[in-house]
Amino acid sequence: MKKVKIALLGLGTVGGGTYDILTKNRDIIMERTGVDYEITHIFEKYAEQLEKHGADLSLQTLDIDSIISQDSGVDIIVEALGGMDFPVQVMTRALKNGISVVTPNKAAVAANYDTLKKAADEGHAYLKFEAAVGGGIPILTPIQEQLSCNHFTDIMGILNGTTNYILTKMLKQGQSYEDALAGAKKNGFAEPDPTADVEGIDCANKLCLLMVLAMGRYVNPQQIPTKGITDVTMEDIQAAYNRGCVIKLIAHATLNEDGFNYYVKPEEIPLDHPLASVSNEFNAIYLDGDAVGELMFYGKGAGALPTGSAIVGDILAIMKALQ
Ligand code: HSE
């Protein structure tokens, strides 16, 4: 049996969660997959990050070539660096060299979908990004596997944990926008620069990935009409509540006789609607498929361990495929 070699790129919130799951749950992972694995490299600038997770300091490196060159021996990289140019370059090179990639980086995958897919095809490697949409919720894999016989006509979701946490804290605890955002940062839900979260850009990236996989239509995230929550005031939230509604940041795509339509924006959701009760960092995704009918997926959309769970799920699928 081949021992699968894994390199972690970035040991921040998500990379750290991934490391913790791979080390602490090693026994059940090996029992359930029958595959042995080892973490061979951690590409991370700060030694304290390795110390925080009890990782062996000898794994620390900033030599990217030793990880992604064709003869590195690495089978899978987890790109959890965040950002755009460097991660895209690294993922493209790794894939072309036959090294599989798992990433939660929705911005990078959404903007460079074709390039990365082509690189994966060229290198006969796997590119998986379940963690990029809905954090710990398995949504992209079911769409591509169990549900792949469906034409999907409707996708509607709460896709960003940070903004949902902020809107929930403003409504339920009367917190100010600033205090609620600080809470989202402290809990590791927000991106290091939370602009993409609060301006709806993160949701647009996720909607892009859902649309291409569920509806077969790629739309660059910059072409998705997008509005975030920065203009939503406490007064708006209270007024909506008095009308029997909650304000949620909604990502919506429809593909039907009226055409193909999509947007991200804050909307008033009636209190008896299933999405109204999705609170804090939780996400939910509603799908309508012509065979399966209506489906709802619900779970933690952000945070170290939920996102790490989705990443490790992708790693396990690749490990099994590599045997
Ligand atoms: N910043 C993102 C969110 C992380 O709040 O949803 C998970 O994609």
Residues whose N, C-alpha, C, O or C-beta is under 5 A from the ligand:
A	BS01	HSE	A131 A132 L159 N160 G161 T162 F189 A190 E191 D197 G301 A302
